[in-house]
Amino acid sequence: MSEVLVNGVARSGDEPVEKLIADAHAGDTGRWAALAALGHSPDPRAYDALAVLAASGDWTVRRAAVEALGRHPAGREAAALLRARLRDRSAIVVRAACEAVASLGLAELRPDILSILRAPDAATRVAALRAVATLWAPEDLPTVLA
């Protein structure tokens, strides 16, 4: 498995999942690399930990967990969780969720993504548009043009 490097900290999804989960819950700088590595771990406990962390009260943790879910081998199972993050109070988390939905090819969330095209924040609208381009259906054209 390839290593992930975040903020100068290298981690691997092959590491013991218990250690990655513990480090992801810790508040130190290694947290971000551990979260990214959980996204590459095939262990089902990694997915469960990411699901919990994606509901964190800290938007930075939610964003990192959503990004990791977008790469996780079982990420396609996270449709309901990602739908909730597409409605997150943090525009940054919403943008990460748009990218995860597109990366996972979750076409069932296309209507949710289309609704984000009306977001007040331009960067969020661009993230939604990129996701729509990946999940494109011809009937999306009027919404995109509006």
C-alpha positions as CSV (number, residue, x, y, z in Angstrom):
1,M,0.0,0.0,0.0
2,S,1.2,3.5,-0.7
3,E,1.9,5.9,2.0
4,V,0.0,9.1,2.5
5,L,1.9,12.2,3.5
6,V,0.0,15.0,5.3
7,N,1.8,18.0,6.8
8,G,5.1,16.1,6.7
9,V,3.7,13.0,8.5
10,A,3.7,9.8,6.5
11,R,1.2,7.0,7.4
12,S,-0.1,3.9,5.7
13,G,-3.5,2.2,5.6
14,D,-1.5,-1.0,6.3
15,E,-0.8,0.2,9.8
16,P,-2.8,-1.4,12.7
17,V,-6.2,0.1,12.4
18,E,-6.4,0.5,16.2
19,K,-3.4,2.9,16.1
20,L,-4.7,4.9,13.2
21,I,-8.1,5.3,15.0
22,A,-6.4,6.4,18.2
23,D,-4.2,8.9,16.4
24,A,-7.2,10.2,14.4
25,H,-9.0,10.9,17.7
26,A,-5.9,12.5,19.2
27,G,-5.6,16.3,18.8
28,D,-2.0,16.4,17.6
29,T,-0.6,17.1,14.2
30,G,-0.5,13.3,13.3
31,R,-4.3,13.3,13.3
32,W,-4.6,14.4,9.7
33,A,-2.2,11.8,8.3
34,A,-4.0,9.1,10.4
35,L,-7.4,10.2,9.0
36,A,-6.0,10.0,5.5
37,A,-4.5,6.6,6.1
38,L,-7.9,5.3,7.4
39,G,-9.2,6.1,4.0
40,H,-6.9,3.5,2.5
41,S,-7.4,0.8,5.1
42,P,-9.4,-2.2,4.1
43,D,-10.3,-3.0,7.7
44,P,-14.1,-2.4,8.3
45,R,-13.2,-0.7,11.6
46,A,-11.5,2.0,9.6
47,Y,-14.8,2.8,7.8
48,D,-16.7,2.7,11.0
49,A,-14.2,5.2,12.6
50,L,-14.4,7.5,9.6
51,A,-18.2,7.4,9.8
52,V,-18.1,8.5,13.5
53,L,-15.5,11.2,12.7
54,A,-17.5,12.5,9.8
55,A,-20.1,13.6,12.4
56,S,-17.6,15.3,14.7
57,G,-18.4,18.7,16.2
58,D,-15.2,20.0,14.6
59,W,-15.6,20.9,11.0
60,T,-11.9,20.3,10.2
61,V,-12.3,16.7,11.4
62,R,-15.5,16.3,9.5
63,R,-13.8,17.5,6.3
64,A,-10.8,15.2,6.7
65,A,-13.1,12.2,7.4
66,V,-15.3,12.9,4.4
67,E,-12.2,13.2,2.2
68,A,-11.0,9.8,3.5
69,L,-14.4,8.2,3.0
70,G,-14.2,9.4,-0.6
71,R,-11.1,7.1,-1.1
72,H,-12.1,4.3,1.2
73,P,-12.7,0.8,-0.4
74,A,-16.2,0.7,1.2
75,G,-16.9,4.4,0.5
76,R,-19.8,3.7,-1.7
77,E,-21.7,2.5,1.5
78,A,-21.5,6.1,2.8
79,A,-24.2,7.6,0.7
80,A,-26.5,8.5,3.6
81,L,-23.6,9.9,5.6
82,L,-22.4,11.9,2.6
83,R,-25.9,13.2,2.0
84,A,-25.9,14.7,5.5
85,R,-22.5,16.3,4.9
86,L,-23.8,17.8,1.6
87,R,-26.0,19.8,4.0
88,D,-23.3,20.6,6.5
89,R,-23.2,24.0,8.1
90,S,-19.5,24.3,6.9
91,A,-19.1,25.2,3.2
92,I,-15.7,23.6,3.3
93,V,-17.2,20.3,4.5
94,V,-19.9,20.6,1.8
95,R,-17.2,21.0,-0.9
96,A,-15.3,17.9,0.5
97,A,-18.6,16.0,0.3
98,C,-19.1,17.0,-3.3
99,E,-15.7,15.7,-4.2
100,A,-16.2,12.5,-2.3
101,V,-19.6,11.9,-4.0
102,A,-18.0,12.5,-7.4
103,S,-15.0,10.3,-6.6
104,L,-17.2,7.4,-5.5
105,G,-19.6,7.9,-8.4
106,L,-22.7,8.1,-6.1
107,A,-25.2,9.0,-8.8
108,E,-28.1,8.6,-6.3
109,L,-26.8,11.8,-4.7
110,R,-26.9,13.8,-8.0
111,P,-30.1,15.6,-7.0
112,D,-28.5,16.7,-3.7
113,I,-25.4,18.0,-5.7
114,L,-27.7,19.8,-8.1
115,S,-29.3,21.7,-5.2
116,I,-25.9,22.9,-4.1
117,L,-25.5,24.8,-7.4
118,R,-27.6,27.5,-5.8
119,A,-25.3,27.9,-2.8
120,P,-24.4,31.5,-1.9
121,D,-20.6,30.6,-1.8
122,A,-19.0,30.6,-5.3
123,A,-16.4,28.0,-4.3
124,T,-19.1,25.7,-3.1
125,R,-21.0,26.1,-6.4
126,V,-17.8,25.3,-8.3
127,A,-17.3,22.1,-6.3
128,A,-20.9,21.1,-7.0
129,L,-20.5,21.8,-10.7
130,R,-17.4,19.6,-10.8
131,A,-19.3,16.8,-9.1
132,V,-22.2,17.3,-11.6
133,A,-19.8,17.0,-14.5
134,T,-18.7,13.6,-13.1
135,L,-22.2,12.3,-12.4
136,W,-23.7,14.0,-15.5
137,A,-27.2,13.1,-16.9
138,P,-28.7,15.0,-19.8
139,E,-31.6,16.2,-17.8
140,D,-29.2,18.2,-15.6
141,L,-28.6,20.8,-18.3
142,P,-31.4,23.2,-17.4
143,T,-30.4,23.2,-13.8
144,V,-26.8,23.8,-14.6
145,L,-27.6,26.6,-17.0
146,A,-30.0,28.2,-14.5
